[in-house]
């Protein structure tokens, strides 16, 4: 247990569906991140939030829409995804943006059919 | 650009020593991390090097040479539970704050 939880752990959705991924951290951190991990590829940073403000959008398509209502919760809203968006989506948190240690959640395994 | 290279797969025998290498080319270098990731689980922090030299933590050690853009993770007295992916990540200053740039990971299989 790293103090970062993600739900759901597995998600299968069609290309016309709308779904949301949820992340919650219980560590009192101020920065939260979304990463995408595809098979045999490096983790790709998608979004960074610091104190609920987005500080990084790493050229992510608009079909991915993040939301950070408070420093403990982070959402990733998904709509009209493509099959190539199938991946493991990892949430992480740290004390501040770019701090030495990031704590990762277990991820959501997303399959787009 | 930013580039991090590490071997895709390695195998080793229980009880042995294995060294996983990582080379990088990044601007704004501000430290190097190693993470361990078991299949289906979250990456977990193993080590952090910001200065040249060797950092030892139990059975795991990590080395950094900034001039060569090179690091390695050394695992001693291998155990079956060490079978996992090992991710090399560089912390780089970009856009006013530090971000982590990951390599693709090295999948280590430990055999009896």
Interface residues (C-beta under 8 A of the other chain):
Chain A: X2 X4 X40 X41 X42 X43 X44 X45 X48 X50 X55 X56 X90 X97 X98 X99 X100 X101 X102 X103 X104 X105 X106 X107 X109
Chain B: X4 X8 X31 X35 X40 X41 X42 X43 X44 X45 X48 X87 X89 X91 X93 X95 X97 X98 X99 X100 X101 X102 X103 X104 X105
